[in-house]
Every structure is written in structure tokens, then in C-alpha cells.
């Protein structure tokens, strides 16, 4: 059974940084495309970033480009999201997701097979 467990969320001031992690188990991590999505209260879930199986390709939502960095460590079965220059509008629950198939659109949430429970990130102004 594939499990994804996020960690590292918390409260940070605007302009600050935070790194969140997603540890996986029950799968061959290197065969998975990994993504991060977020959902703020009253809003729909939105794409944040994604990374290909070997880490050679990364994708970002326009509003996160240049501020967020997705990476993975296949030896540790873990994907990371480094978030810099955080803004209050980045406040949300951040979920990692895993796709076992080749995705035509990494930004679409319905392509992912497995999801974590999420970690709360709160950015104060």
C-alpha cells in the first residue's frame, strides 16, 4: 500500500522560508512522478510544482516560479518543496501526490494516483 506522509509545515512570517517534505513507502519511488498541490480555505486545490521520475524535469505554477523549488531524493524516497519569499497568500494545506503513469499534464490533479494528508503552511503578514 502506497503511503505519502508530509511534514515540515508551520507558521512563518512573510518573506520567510520553509521546506516541506513528503516521505513515501510501499512503492518504487523512482517510478513515480511527484507533485505538490495546495488548498486554501474556501478555494479549490491548485497545482504548485511537479518533478519527473529521475528529477530531470521540474514544473511550477507561474505564481511560484522563482520562489519555490521542488526536488527529490530517490535514495530516501522523499520529495521536497523549498519555499522562499513566502507571502500570506501562500497559506494553505500542502499535499504531495504521486503518479504511477506517464502524465500528459502534470498540472492536473486527476492524473495522480496517491495523495498525502497534507501539511499546513501559514504565512503571517
C-alpha positions as CSV (number, residue, x, y, z in Angstrom):
1,X,0.0,0.0,0.0
2,X,1.4,3.3,-1.1
3,X,1.6,5.9,1.7
4,X,2.6,9.6,1.4
5,X,3.4,11.5,4.6
6,X,4.0,15.2,4.5
7,X,6.0,17.1,7.2
8,X,7.7,20.4,7.8
9,X,4.7,22.7,7.7
10,X,4.3,25.5,10.2
11,X,3.9,29.2,10.8
12,X,6.3,31.6,9.2
13,X,6.4,35.4,8.6
14,X,6.0,36.9,5.2
15,X,9.3,36.9,3.4
16,X,10.5,33.8,5.2
17,X,11.3,30.3,4.0
18,X,10.1,26.8,4.8
19,X,10.9,23.4,3.4
20,X,8.3,20.7,3.5
21,X,8.9,17.1,2.8
22,X,6.9,14.1,1.6
23,X,8.1,10.6,2.6
24,X,6.8,7.7,0.6
25,X,6.5,4.0,1.4
26,X,5.0,0.9,-0.2
27,X,6.2,1.8,-3.7
28,X,9.1,2.1,-6.0
29,X,9.6,5.8,-5.5
30,X,11.9,6.2,-8.6
31,X,9.0,5.1,-10.8
32,X,6.7,7.9,-9.6
33,X,6.1,11.4,-10.9
34,X,5.7,13.5,-7.8
35,X,3.7,16.7,-7.4
36,X,2.8,19.3,-4.8
37,X,-0.7,20.8,-4.7
38,X,-2.2,23.2,-2.2
39,X,-5.7,24.1,-1.0
40,X,-6.6,27.3,0.9
41,X,-9.8,27.6,2.9
42,X,-12.7,28.3,0.5
43,X,-10.6,27.8,-2.6
44,X,-10.1,24.9,-5.0
45,X,-7.0,22.8,-4.9
46,X,-4.3,24.2,-7.1
47,X,-1.1,22.9,-8.7
48,X,2.2,24.0,-7.1
49,X,5.0,22.0,-8.6
50,X,5.9,18.6,-10.1
51,X,9.1,16.6,-10.7
52,X,9.7,13.7,-13.1
53,X,10.9,10.3,-12.0
54,X,14.6,11.0,-12.2
55,X,14.3,14.6,-11.3
56,X,15.4,15.8,-14.7
57,X,12.2,17.8,-15.3
58,X,10.5,20.2,-12.9
59,X,7.4,22.2,-13.4
60,X,5.9,25.1,-11.5
61,X,2.8,27.2,-11.3
62,X,3.5,30.7,-12.6
63,X,2.9,32.3,-9.2
64,X,5.5,30.0,-7.5
65,X,8.2,30.1,-10.2
66,X,11.4,31.6,-8.9
67,X,10.3,31.3,-5.3
68,X,9.6,27.6,-4.9
69,X,11.9,24.7,-5.7
70,X,10.9,21.0,-5.9
71,X,13.5,18.3,-5.6
72,X,13.6,14.6,-4.8
73,X,16.0,12.1,-3.2
74,X,15.3,8.7,-4.7
75,X,17.6,7.1,-2.2
76,X,15.4,8.4,0.7
77,X,12.1,8.0,-1.1
78,X,11.3,11.6,-0.4
79,X,10.3,14.7,-2.3
80,X,10.8,18.2,-1.0
81,X,9.4,21.7,-1.6
82,X,11.6,24.6,-0.7
83,X,9.6,27.7,-0.4
84,X,11.2,31.1,-0.2
85,X,9.9,34.7,-0.1
86,X,6.7,33.4,1.3
87,X,3.5,35.5,1.1
88,X,0.3,35.4,3.1
89,X,-1.5,34.2,0.0
90,X,0.7,31.1,0.2
91,X,-1.2,30.0,3.3
92,X,-2.8,26.6,2.6
93,X,-2.6,22.9,3.2
94,X,0.0,21.5,1.0
95,X,-0.4,18.0,-0.3
96,X,2.0,15.8,-2.1
97,X,0.8,13.5,-4.8
98,X,2.3,10.6,-6.8
99,X,1.5,9.3,-10.2
100,X,2.5,5.8,-11.4
101,X,1.7,6.5,-15.0
102,X,3.2,8.9,-17.5
103,X,1.3,12.1,-17.2
104,X,0.3,14.2,-20.2
105,X,-0.4,17.1,-17.9
106,X,1.5,17.2,-14.6
107,X,-0.6,20.2,-13.5
108,X,-3.9,18.2,-13.5
109,X,-4.7,16.7,-10.1
110,X,-6.8,13.9,-11.6
111,X,-3.7,12.3,-13.1
112,X,-2.3,11.4,-9.7
113,X,-3.0,8.1,-8.0
114,X,-1.9,8.7,-4.4
115,X,-2.2,11.6,-2.1
116,X,-0.9,12.5,1.3
117,X,-3.0,14.0,4.1
118,X,-1.3,17.4,3.8
119,X,0.7,19.8,6.0
120,X,-0.4,23.2,7.0
121,X,1.6,26.2,6.0
122,X,0.6,29.5,7.4
123,X,2.3,32.8,6.4
124,X,1.7,35.7,8.7
125,X,1.8,39.3,7.4
